[in-house]
């Protein structure tokens, strides 16, 4: 009888082991299927990105070497003729100059104001979340909505001139977006208002990530206020500063909708026309698609000169 019981126990153990083994195989099969699904989705995403981004980038570069004009595509290869035309086009240099002026005014102003707001919020103020939401709210607005808002504020009888007159500063009243001499600066002012909250959020997260041991050690050594931030905290958030700079730089190079709405298609004349607006006007107003593709390719190269070093530096630091 004892031998029979032992045989039964052995058989039961064998069956249980067999079941557990088969269950393990099923779990592996499930994971294998999941991996296949993940790989399939990944391949589809890569194919879509390759087609809708990289294929059209290559296609745009190829078009820039042709003589395509009008609605019907032509395939006449003309080499670098469009690029030579671009170099000799005074409008291209005006647009490029406007881009540079716009970046010089817009980027440092947004970084300085954003850093100042982040430092203010880092003082453990009451209702910090409310102030953070207020500062970030302009960035949440659509650029088209913001463009119409500032267009209404910049007109001769608009809010800005009315406030200046109310405080006895009527001599500062300007035709903010109608004067070619100051139009690009007015555009920069409006975009600084919209982007400062976003930059503030980047800096606030960076300041809060600084180790408290460093801050406490600096405070013990007598650093406080301006010295604490200038000598201890700000030097440790250089990566975030560089990130904010690159993001603002890329937007400044490709800004379109906001300036288009605010200045009535890059006016007055070409005073606020930047490269993306010139690309649109050349392509869809003059039907010179090949020439527009050459300008777009040049803009792509300018953006890559900024983005590629940033990606390389980021990769090196992570490695």
Secondary structure, 3 states (H helix, E strand, C coil): CHHHHHHHHHHHHHHHHHHHHHHHHHHHHHHHHHHHHHHHHHHHHHHHHHHHHHHHHHHHHHHCCECCCCCCCCCCECCCHHHHHHHCCHHHHHHHHHHHHHHHHHHHHHHHHHHHHHHHHCCCCCCHHHHHHHHHHHHHCCHHHHHHHHHHHHCCCCHHHHHHHHCCCHHHCCCCCCCCCCHHHHHHHHHHHHHHHHHHHHHHHHHHCCCHHHHHHHHHCCCCCHHHHHHHHHHHHHHHHHHHHHHHHHHHHHCCHHHHHHCCCCCCCCCCCCHHHHHHHHHHCCCCHHHHHHHHHHHHHHHHHHHHHHHHHHHHHHC
